[in-house]
């Protein structure tokens, strides 16, 4: 017992000596930040270079505290990211405020930059996808992978996988009615058909189901899946329709199973259940999961609200909802929002359109991994249409909608902590 | 009359034959079941109808579609075979047969079935196309291509296959083959050129396709003018402008369009800022064209191109990175061609806006590039006297005012500047420039109230290039009114800068700075003096003064500017890129809100790239 005070002293001395000796770079993420999006890139690259970083949940908009280094400070200056050089003592003061039980805040240590894969077909342009757009802007490195890589097992090389407006049902986005004669649609269908043959599948829909299964296996084994736009519902539909043909003749050459709806297996999906398929091949919709524009009404009233979580008890949803704004302008996509009654009970709702059944952002666990689905196409382009010019993120450096995407890339870098009991 | 009677009898008979009310109702009922998704019930009804009337094509088609929809492929096969037994030469039945086998995944059998009508009618081109269509319907594009190629070799009219083949090659992304097919179409029918061009240009932006297209189209060059035209467009698209120009010359020699096509090409080059090639093209157009309107347009284009090249060269020869610089003027021989080109334009387009533009350009070249002030003045005076409604009127007034300042006729300069405000259609830029010069001239006279008034007109609009300079001058006017002698001297020095008398201006700035009672002026004068050193290439002295300003940090409002100028000297005069980067970084660190921040950020990235490239090269 007598040894205890001495041991405590040694522990405290060792812990604080490290901190006191080390200046820190404090990157505020509240409204004072000049470029929120690039701040994530700075933190990500600091991790890649081996510096330690802490994510101060709910402290000044979810700020970052990174070991001081000239190269990081210089990078902040060049990229126009607001930062402060603070002493070890000031850092301790921040840590103690954040870890105080009276405050809904916490510190999350970021250990290692995750390896990121983005699922995109060959010939894709960065602006086709909000995630790649923001990764490029924030200068976060990522690899592009497609069906070949997934089917040969390359997913195990990555910590984080992103899916965007891909269609896992094999119906080419259900663009048939509007775009079947467009050159890009013809080429896209050809590309997928060739790819299916190359990978030994008779039909594209069969290959996409295998891709969906492989991704599910990856998540089950500890992978982080982030999906936006139509990749969210089409992915779950593909899983539910594993043993049934839901594609009409113009998509896979033969007719869909007339009893497809009855044959869906909702136990196989990650997030959605009891949804009803849209079997008309000419209608640009997969199912009733997606909220229709008529239900949203006037775009001026389209805002969604982030939920507040307990930073100390629910760190994961807290990380995913870090933002300098709580109410965020909505944006549409092929899949804009999810119908509340069709979301499984096990899934956590991160953002909703208040007082409606319209859910924007959800998160859940599957096996040892997690999945996060975010509805809509481009957070800064309300109605992004095929062929529209890309969004210039230099004009949206403080976009709260884009921030939600970047929360997801840092979240896999977090060290798992034991939950308080 | 007999013919009409026969026609009516046949039509009525057919009509009655098809409208058995019970059968029609049953058929409609089956269709309703089909639409409701109850395929089994629909099949049950149509099967009965078909058994009753096996020759009815509608019942056959409906039954076939229902079997395929419900994936009863074996039954569909039996249905077709029954019909084939009575119609063994019907190619469409083989087409359907092949389709069903294809759906069953038996691709080889499908192909065999589709080939049967072809082998029975090897000389009928329509059979090849018909079977290809069945294959296309099943997205068996490679088989369709095979059928069409066979048909093409057997046909007297290969062009009827080439278009389909081109389309299929395009869909399957076999672009080289597609281009060859489209070229074959052109060999046979040159009237198809617009269609072929639009088809080829729809996929030309795919990786490597343009180079391959050039190679293929090049082999057809001798088969007609259309190929040369197509090749010229492909060269233009791949930015091989000289090669495109050579081809357009050839086309012009062979076709004699009067130069219109080549003029369009030249105008395109100007828009692309390809002045050197544009110059050659305009010259050539001018020589070959007999049409006066094309000739005139070519001359105007030629003059504009020559001027753009001249200004580029002039900027390269001069230190345009400096705030102020002593121009290295060109001799008259260097500008002779441009000026004579513009003189010809004036003759060709007499009294038009183009002629005024040409005259204005001549004036500016004489003034800024040749230092021929008198000639320049003549040009501007001519515009002012003869073209008061032209958009170059106020611009010419402004240039005239600057000339008057240079020849020390400040009073006349002031009067001219005042006239700019009275012009109805003057541009904002001209107006703001005139206010800026006027304020300095009024300050020179000691009329600080009028000087302030003119400066206010600029600072009320913050989105213009003069705002910062105007704000600086306004600051001095407000805080140093009591030290009127220094203020007048400062204004005098500023006017000397306009007249490029940098040494004299520096003497004045230094005098003001030395005056212990003119403390307010010191930071301004020190910076101006440093800028004069830079203008006079005395970089060491300039650097010392800039260091002095920078070392005052926040006490001197020009500390960030001093750093910025230091960076510029390192970058452009000393070619010491790492030191330049260091200065730019200091701006970002120490003056994050500086107006030079954005430019510093961009310069750091650009210079770091240059440094890295240099390292790689070494």
Contacts between the chains, C-beta under 8 A, distances in Angstrom:
chain1	res1	chain2	res2	distance
A	73	B	589	7.8
A	74	B	585	6.3
A	77	B	585	6.5
A	77	B	588	3.8
A	77	B	589	5.7
A	77	B	592	7.5
A	77	B	601	7.9
A	78	B	585	7.7
A	78	B	588	6.8
A	78	B	601	5.7
A	78	B	604	5.4
A	78	B	605	6.9
A	79	B	601	7.9
A	80	B	597	7.7
A	80	B	601	6.4
A	183	B	202	6.0
A	183	B	203	7.3
A	186	B	171	5.5
A	187	B	171	7.8
A	187	B	173	6.6
A	190	B	141	8.0
A	190	B	171	6.0
A	190	B	172	6.2
A	190	B	173	6.2
A	191	B	173	7.9
A	193	B	139	6.7
A	202	B	105	6.1
A	249	B	69	7.9
A	253	B	102	7.8
A	253	B	103	6.6
A	253	B	138	6.1
A	253	B	139	6.3
A	254	B	68	7.4
A	254	B	71	6.4
A	254	B	103	5.4
A	255	B	68	6.9
A	255	B	69	4.2
A	255	B	70	7.3
A	255	B	71	6.8
A	258	B	37	5.1
A	258	B	39	5.9
A	258	B	69	7.9
A	258	B	70	7.3
